[in-house]
Amino acid sequence: MLYPIATPTRALLDLSGLWKFMIDEELTPIDVNKPLPTEDVISVPASFNDQTASQKIRDHSGYVWYETNFEIAKPLRSQRLVLRFGSATHEAWVYLNGQEITHHKGGFTPFEVEINDYLQDSNNRLTVKLSNLLDYSTLPVGHYSESKDENGHIVRKVDENFDFFNYAGLQRPVKIYSTPQAHIDDIVIVPSVDLADHSASVHTTVKSSDDFDEIHVAILDQAGKVVTSGTGEDQTLAIRDVKLWQPLNAYLYTAKVDGIQNGKVVDTYSEPFGVRKIEVKNGQFLINGEPFYFKGFGKHEDTYVHGRGFNEPVNVLDINLMKDMGANSFRTSHYPYSEEMMRLCDREGIVVIDETTAVGLMVTFGFDVNMFADDDYEDTTWKELKTAEAHRQVIRELIDRDKNHASVVMWSIANEAATFSKGAHDYFKPLFDEARELDPQKRPCTYTSIMMATPKTDECIDLVDVIALNRYYGWYIGNGDLKTAETATRDELKEYQKQYPDKPIMYTEYGADTVAGLHSKYGEPFSEEFQEDYYRMSSKVFDEIPNFVGEQLWNFADFQTKFGIQRVQGNKKGIFTRAREPKMVVRYLKNRWTGIPNLGYKTK
Ligand code: BDP
């Protein structure tokens, strides 16, 4: 799916701003033929939750309504007009002038619909009903329950089966774009690099409305100069003296696609792309033929007031903070991030592990890891969950959206699923097959593994190209005891290395809750000293393991979660606070990471 942009043949309207907003109390039905019965407003794009002084609205589980009015300039009415949501969390029913025009489930991927047939000459009313409900059939996974209040009204409850606040709303840009009737629908770009020859062949496939006489593709360099061009829906173009997209040293070409009718350009679209080669070989993760070392983070889209809403200044700041520390990568834990962030990473040379919304796929998830030691413990996840269809859908939509991004080097199919439990392999095998089949660039695939999934118990390691571990020795296990944690970390990594000598291993989570400003002469847990000691211990072990190809710590910044006795206004494992102030450990990590080359670490 193409990102919406203005081009010489396309106009773009942004519906950001104040929309009418109300929660649905489910007392009287809402009539979509009339304006919403409220004067309250909310800002779009953003989560609705933190824009209110009312706890009832903030914590509402169920349905909410959004409404805006817009005008379309007359000259545009002859064009094909498409309404596009960057996302709508988690399920949306969309009405234009009272008629339902589309429905979408899944809160972190875009969807669009043609609106010409529903438009009025003026004062178009766009109404959106959203649900923030999650259950055993959705991704993310929530425990859903219903009860009745004293008046017999339904009370819905979602207990998140994951460790982040269930922010919802129109969290990403809502836009209308125009195209001519004959239009380009999608562009697929697959570069193959010949490293020895300093050349690349770029395979482009253009999907269109089928009424062009000819499709023309020109590849422009960063200065806008045409380096090669050709004609055809499906073709391979050669680039000599190719400039590679490298980690933290990005070079972007542009594929300028023209749809031609009677010798005239009718539709045109420009897609930026990078040329780079990704391989997993001999226990290493290679970018452009050289071993890459991941330095960076698991993150969240989470900021004050915006909630999980698009916050571009913070995205820019986060990337700058990462680069300043010598970091080169992050994972989009635990859902696809905004398209704007992916485009930013392409430009900045930030390497991304792109994750689906598959989080919470373990029905017994909790912070008490001791329960797993119990002989009677049995995990019944794969008997209970009905997420396979939603999972297939998000894989399809994520790959469709992000397939051309140079920054994306690997897909994470799930976070901390019960891969140790009976039925896991049957569940995951078709999903990995599908991802591999769908990705035109054939990137490696992984899932991030939960602590209970060990070299002994994990049933799905054969499915992954890279072993990605989320580990909390010294925090959830043996809290405060870094000596024992060091041994456990080392023993487990050695075991993985021994059993899977050809698979690269990395940490995709490790960390310790740390209250900014809390200090301890004794290095007690929650202090800034402990956080630093914890990371020093971990780094030491990482450097001993030959196939260890990267460290992405948990978390870039403190973030909001649901309530719980383990959370004090959220998760405090950030190395930055939620306001992006550095904790003490940032100096240590900056020092370490600026000393580790992006390419060739341990081999030079
Ligand atoms: C892991 C999850 C992550 C949590 C983290 C933690 O993948 O979402 O926030 O641990 O407990 O279970 O801090």
Boltz pocket constraint, residues with backbone or C-beta under 6 A from the ligand:
constraints:
  - pocket:
      binder: B
      contacts: [[A, 162], [A, 163], [A, 164], [A, 334], [A, 415], [A, 416], [A, 470], [A, 509], [A, 554], [A, 571], [A, 573]]
      max_distance: 6.0
